Amino acid sequence: MTPHLIYETKDFLILNKPAGLLVHSDEAHKEPSLVDWLLENYPEIKGVGDEPNFRPGLVHRLDKETSGILLVTKNQVSFDYYKNLFKEHHFTKIYLALTEGLPKDFSGVIDLPIGLKSGTVKRTVHTTHGNVKMVKSAKTKYNVLKTFQDKFALIEVTPETGRTHQIRVHLAAINCPIVGDSLYGKKKPSIKFPRQFLHASSLEFTDQAGSRLKFEAPLPEDLGNLLEKLSS
């Protein structure tokens, strides 16, 4: 399982990450990762970043079961530049999600802080509970593109902040959990799917030379097949 190279310069790579590929390992996960592939194919990134021994070259990440666009920097100067772009919210990231449940409003902004439930990896918007820590503001724009069977919605999502699990938590918070999401999805889903239907479809930013760039990753076959099934 390897990423697809979309674009490359002397400063960065744009990759299309397949679902099922872990971005980087941690103490709980000792499996092959995107970082292993990067170090094998681009050894120059070995010392790049704030935590080069852990996630060299990475200024953002995708969940293991999320597919799509990922930027990787190849030197420290570009890392610092793109990390600052993310920090100042100067990237436009668009995701596609299929939800079980239709939003009350077909476009809007979910502005709810997110915190971590103590002793778990699960995030929540119920941040006033005593067992929730690391609470941070979070904002997500969304727009419904299409509905299926009056039960499912294909939604274009633009996170304005970059919290862990943000899209998954926010959509679940408005009673529209992502299809296939084992952590935040419905306990008894109407349809079973082997992974969460969440795809990072495009990334837009201004590069170090001042050029505005936009990259897109097509919807993976498994997600497209599910949409066809729901349409028939």
Summary of the structure (lengths in Angstrom):
residues: 232
radius of gyration: 17.7
end to end distance: 30.7
largest distance: 50.5
contacts: 714
relative contact order: 0.17
helix: 19%
strand: 35%
